[in-house]
Amino acid sequence: MMEKVQRFGGAMFTPVLLFSFSGIMVALAIIFKNPMIVGSIANEGTVWYGIWSVLENGAWTVFNQMELLFVIGLPIGLAKKANARAAMEAFVIYLTCNYFISSMLEYFGSFFGVDFAQEVGGDSGMKMIAGIKTLDTGIIGAIFISAIVVWLHNRYFDTKLPDFLGIFQGSSLIAILGFFTMLPIAFLICLIWPKIQMGIGSMQTFLASAGTFGVWLYTFLERILIPTGLHHFIYTPFVFGPAVVENGITKYWMAHLNEYAQTTTSIKQLFPQGGFALHGNSKIFASPGIAAAFYFTAKPEKRKKVLAILIPVTLTAVLAGITEPLEFTFLFVAPPLFVLHAVLAATMAATMYFFGVVGDMGGGFIDLLAKNWIPLFANHKGMIFTQLFIGLSFTLIYFVVFRALILKFNFATPGREAEEKEVKLYSKKEYKEAKKSGALGDVAIAGANQYTEQAAVYLEAFGGSDNIDKVNNCATRLRITVKDEGIVSPDSAFKEGGAHGVVRNGTAFQVIVGLDVPQVREQFENLLALNTENKLEE
């Protein structure tokens, strides 16, 4: 069950990868359309204003079509076969369900307690999705419908029908099954979802009034669950879903950023829900403190090599908000430090919130600068300086506490390993060595590239292609389910291929690869296909 939940969380991350660039572009457009920042050239009606309006409208695409992205993205990560067809099936069946919902509300709205004549948006509980006036189920409805389609696809896609019905098999069969499945589903959504919307409204009020403790608990869970891959389930409903504000914090913040930038009223007073998007501060301010503690506790003769490791992973964490390469350098050798990291990250966010810091701050420094500091500086510099002071204070706290604990408990952080070995995060086996081991075989691989050798090392470490059951990935991890975990090599074998670490849970494994994981997965599957083909020929 854990393996399935982890795969589900990883699949949800597929569309999320598109949000960062779009969010930055929306933020830049808002900045350059603000006369308070760039002057009269940005007044409405100017060519400059028109150009940036065009760019802004294009950047809103992923946010305005968020439901469709999740509908399509889930099958890409979860379908066991013919992923592209599964995505098409999910898209069609999701629209079918919404047409059913729209028609049911149009003709029987009074039965469900819904006034279909209301305008979409606001308190109506309705939304236009792909031109369909329907209930606003957000990404929850999209994920729910898509998950049903994935189940139908995995179970019935290969079903063989009699020859005279052959035209109805494959994707056509899934569409047929989905059509009739959506009828009762649509009815239940019409019956239940309006009541859930009322509950969500109550939950928004509760969470908004939960104050500092609510922010602390949210941030703690978002960090502490990273090793399990379940942290997606914590932040997604808040940042991209309706947990505290309609359509999620990210979209709401972008929609109101210009308004916030032009007022002198406290942002916390205007948008207290923004406390649930402060988790990015630990990426920006904690990472330098952790890295400094590693450097100053490393053996003097190894500090130069440790520094070569820490600079790129720390910059990645601070600028881009990708912390796993840094966090997984100590998670496996010193788990208590990771727990402490989660506690300190939560305390930092709660402290900032207590002193009035809110916004959309879930990413790295680039994201923070574009979406918060630059547009808000003119009228909210006090909040920004408060955030900066608290953040840098926690950088120092991280350094002092991490350094003390590393020395006290002699944790084997980078540069402190007991055995004499080279200090490194990345050290791949040579391609020829992997080939000799049997992972590659003697046949040249079509489309082989710089990731092939890395994939070959992982495949060998997992015990070869015969031991592989399922292959998947999320943003930074290669997720593999094996048939026999007993023959899987130790973590050191994976680190020889460049892995930052390995999470083991029975037959379910997560290899921490980094942002190259989609390319590594592709080569991994190419190797599996090649080995299968060679065995069939034999």
Summary of the structure (lengths in Angstrom):
residues: 538
radius of gyration: 25.3
end to end distance: 36.7
largest distance: 77.3
contacts: 1841
relative contact order: 0.09
helix: 68%
strand: 6%
